[in-house]
């Protein structure tokens, strides 16, 4: 995750309630057929491939991670607009983008909104991952795609640190990398409000000791993380650690209208200001924490 035809409609909110299943004869088969039909209909309705039925099938797994494994504590969710276009601007960490998964889950659980997110172009070099991202609400990071989503009234998640955020060495954890100004330019152009967001807990799920870059770059992947457990323990080393997470949504803000000739400079200024805001939020959350694993 990171920073054609238009989007025909805003993505529907997908409730997180997992209802009981009817075990009577034939009902499961009917439900499966209905789910498959829903999936095709959703893909047809959404220009980027959001699949509501697929998202619902993923809910048990993501709720387990959110509620039981990382025990995410969320504050400030009231600051997320209940409808209309908006940008969620968050710090990025954890070697792999589990922070994005937990943000999407938090917003659906606490705000009843579906989050759309932008992912780096290199993901397109890994077709199964790209397909998964599109089904759960992602779109390739580009100004055109971001504007289409905002024009459709979507809530869009952007990590302005980009790959450098998740690729930070463990010694630099919670020290935010520079924010790219793209999100600020979007906010100026579309008048979308910005909601700053801080996440603490993700940095420690994969303590990043180094990066293997040479061979994988030929495949279009920026790096493979090296941790105390991977590749030493093989697949077992890919399991993320069960750290305790905190997440805080700050007050939304808008960037005042700016004359065309001054927009680039204003965007750079606002991106630096937003980085300071999110960094301050991260440090306050971190100060609350007494233990990496118990909170």
C-alpha positions in Angstrom: 0.0 0.0 0.0 1.2 3.5 -0.6 0.9 7.2 -1.8 -10.1 4.0 -18.1 -13.6 4.5 -16.8 -14.5 6.4 -13.7 -15.8 4.9 -10.5 -19.6 4.5 -11.0 -20.5 4.6 -7.4 -19.1 4.8 -3.9 -18.1 1.5 -2.5 -20.7 0.1 -0.1 -19.8 -0.3 3.5 -19.4 -4.0 4.3 -20.6 -4.8 7.8 -18.3 -6.8 10.0 -21.0 -8.9 11.5 -20.5 -12.6 10.7 -23.9 -14.2 10.9 -24.6 -17.8 11.7 -24.8 -20.2 8.8 -27.8 -22.3 8.0 -26.7 -25.9 8.0 -29.9 -27.2 6.5 -30.0 -29.2 3.3 -29.2 -27.2 0.2 -28.9 -23.8 1.9 -25.1 -23.8 1.8 -25.1 -24.4 -2.0 -27.6 -21.6 -2.6 -25.6 -19.3 -0.4 -22.4 -20.1 -2.4 -24.1 -19.4 -5.7 -25.5 -16.1 -4.4 -22.0 -15.2 -3.1 -20.5 -15.9 -6.5 -23.1 -13.8 -8.2 -22.5 -11.0 -5.8 -18.8 -11.2 -6.5 -19.3 -10.8 -10.3 -21.8 -8.0 -9.8 -19.4 -6.1 -7.4 -16.5 -6.4 -9.9 -18.8 -5.0 -12.6 -19.9 -2.1 -10.5 -16.5 -1.0 -9.3 -13.9 0.3 -11.7 -11.0 -0.9 -9.6 -12.2 -4.4 -8.9 -13.5 -4.2 -5.3 -15.2 -7.5 -4.4 -17.6 -7.1 -1.5 -18.2 -10.9 -1.2 -14.5 -11.6 -1.1 -14.0 -9.0 1.6 -16.7 -10.7 3.7 -14.9 -14.0 3.4 -11.7 -12.4 4.7 -13.5 -11.0 7.9 -12.9 -14.0 10.3 -9.1 -13.8 9.7 -8.8 -10.0 9.9 -11.0 -9.8 13.0 -8.9 -12.5 14.7 -5.7 -10.4 14.0 -7.4 -7.2 15.1 -9.2 -8.4 18.3 -7.1 -11.3 19.5 -3.7 -11.3 18.0 -2.7 -7.6 18.0 -5.5 -6.5 20.3 -5.7 -3.1 18.6 -6.9 -0.2 20.7 -8.6 2.6 18.7 -9.2 6.2 19.8 -10.4 9.2 17.9 -12.5 7.3 15.4 -15.2 10.0 15.7 -12.9 12.2 13.6 -13.4 10.1 10.5 -16.1 11.8 8.3 -19.3 9.6 8.2 -19.6 10.1 4.5 -18.1 11.9 1.5 -14.5 12.0 0.2 -11.6 12.2 2.7 -7.9 11.3 3.0 -6.5 9.1 5.8 -2.8 10.0 6.2 -0.9 7.5 8.3 2.6 6.4 9.3 3.8 3.2 7.6 5.8 0.4 9.3 6.2 -3.3 9.9 8.2 -4.6 6.9 4.9 -5.9 5.4 1.8 -3.8 5.1 -0.3 -5.3 8.0 -0.8 -1.8 9.3 -3.0 -1.1 6.2 -5.1 -4.2 6.9 -5.7 -3.1 10.5 -6.5 0.5 9.5 -9.1 -0.8 7.0 -10.6 -3.1 9.7 -10.7 -0.4 12.3 -12.5 2.1 10.1 -15.1 -0.5 9.1 -15.7 -1.6 12.7 -15.8 1.8 14.4 -17.0 4.0 11.5 -19.0 1.7 9.2 -17.0 2.9 6.1 -15.1 1.1 3.5 -11.6 2.3 3.1 -9.9 2.4 -0.4 -6.1 2.4 -0.5 -3.4 3.1 -3.0 -0.6 0.6 -3.5 2.8 0.9 -5.1 3.2 0.0 -8.8 5.7 -2.7 -8.1 2.9 -4.8 -6.7 1.6 -5.2 -10.3 4.7 -7.4 -10.8 3.2 -9.9 -8.4 -0.1 -10.8 -10.0 -1.6 -12.8 -7.0 -0.9 -9.9 -4.6 -2.2 -7.3 -7.0 -5.4 -9.2 -7.6 -5.9 -9.6 -3.8 -5.3 -5.8 -3.2 -7.9 -4.9 -5.9 -10.5 -7.2 -4.5 -10.2 -5.8 -1.0 -10.3 -2.1 -2.2 -6.9 -1.2 -3.5 -5.9 0.7 -6.6 -2.5 1.4 -8.2 -1.0 4.6 -6.8 -1.5 7.4 -9.3 -3.0 10.8 -9.2 -5.7 9.8 -11.7 -6.9 6.9 -9.6 -6.8 8.9 -6.4 -8.9 11.7 -8.0 -11.4 9.2 -9.3 -11.9 7.6 -5.9 -12.3 11.0 -4.1 -14.7 12.2 -6.8 -16.8 9.1 -6.1 -17.0 10.1 -2.4 -14.5 7.5 -1.2 -12.4 7.4 2.0 -8.8 6.9 0.7 -5.9 5.7 2.8 -2.4 7.0 1.8 1.0 6.3 3.4 3.1 9.3 2.3 6.3 7.6 3.5 5.9 4.9 0.8 8.1 1.8 0.8 10.8 3.7 2.8 8.3 3.6 5.8 8.0 -0.2 6.0 11.7 -0.7 5.1 13.0 1.3 8.1 15.7 -0.6 10.1 14.6 -1.5 13.6 16.9 1.1 15.1 14.9 3.8 13.3 11.5 2.6 14.4 8.8 5.3 14.8 11.1 7.9 13.2 8.9 8.9 10.2 10.5 9.2 6.8 9.8 12.4 4.8 6.2 12.6 3.5 5.8 13.0 -0.3 3.6 16.0 -1.2 1.2 14.1 -3.5 -1.5 13.7 -0.8 -1.4 17.5 -0.1 -1.8 18.3 -3.8 -4.8 16.0 -4.0 -6.4 17.7 -1.0 -5.9 21.1 -2.5 -7.3 20.0 -5.9 -10.3 18.2 -4.5 -11.0 20.1 -1.2 -11.0 16.7 0.5 -10.5 16.8 4.3 -7.4 15.1 5.7 -7.5 12.9 8.8 -4.1 12.3 10.4 -3.6 8.8 11.7 -0.9 7.2 14.0 -0.2 3.5 14.5 2.0 2.1 17.2 2.8 -1.6 17.5 3.4 -2.5 13.8 7.1 -1.6 13.9 7.9 -4.6 16.1 6.0 -7.4 14.3 9.0 -7.9 12.0 12.2 -6.4 13.6 13.9 -5.4 10.4 17.7 -6.1 10.7 18.5 -5.8 6.9 17.2 -6.1 3.4 17.9 -8.5 0.6 17.7 -6.4 -2.6 19.8 -7.7 -5.5 18.0 -10.7 -6.9 14.4 -9.7 -6.0 14.8 -6.3 -7.7 15.1 -8.1 -11.0 11.6 -9.4 -10.3 10.3 -5.8 -9.7 10.2 -6.2 -5.8 12.1 -3.5 -3.9 13.4 -5.9 -1.2 12.9 -8.9 1.0 13.1 -8.2 4.8 15.7 -9.9 6.9 14.6 -10.3 10.6 16.0 -12.2 13.6 13.7 -15.1 12.5 13.7 -14.9 8.7 15.2 -16.5 6.7 16.8 -18.4 9.6 13.6 -20.2 10.6 12.2 -20.5 7.1 8.5 -20.1 6.8 8.1 -20.1 10.5 10.1 -16.9 10.6 7.5 -15.2 8.5 5.0 -15.2 11.3 4.5 -11.7 12.7 5.1 -11.2 16.4 1.9 -10.7 18.6 2.7 -7.1 19.7 0.1 -4.8 21.3 -1.2 -2.1 18.9 -2.5 1.4 19.4 -4.2 3.5 16.8 -5.3 7.1 17.0 -7.3 9.2 14.5 -6.6 12.9 14.8 -8.9 15.9 14.0 -9.7 16.3 10.4 -8.4 19.4 8.6 -8.6 21.1 5.2 -6.0 22.9 3.3 -7.2 26.4 2.4 -7.7 27.2 -1.3 -4.4 28.1 -3.0 -3.7 30.0 -6.2 -2.5 27.7 -9.0 1.0 29.1 -9.2 1.5 28.5 -5.4 0.0 25.0 -5.1 3.3 23.1 -5.4 5.0 25.1 -2.7 1.9 24.9 -0.5 1.7 21.2 -0.9 5.3 20.7 0.1 4.7 22.9 3.2 1.6 21.1 4.2 3.3 17.7 3.7 6.0 18.7 6.1 3.4 20.0 8.6 1.4 16.8 8.4 4.5 14.7 9.0 5.2 16.7 12.2 1.6 16.2 13.3 1.6 12.4 12.7 5.1 12.1 14.3 3.8 13.9 17.4 0.8 11.6 17.6 3.0 8.5 17.2 5.3 9.6 20.0 2.3 10.3 22.4 0.9 6.8 21.7 4.3 5.3 22.2 4.7 7.1 25.6 1.4 5.5 26.7 2.8 2.0 26.1 4.5 0.2 28.9 5.2 -3.1 27.1 5.7 -4.0 23.4 3.6 -7.1 23.9 1.2 -6.2 26.7 0.5 -2.5 26.2 
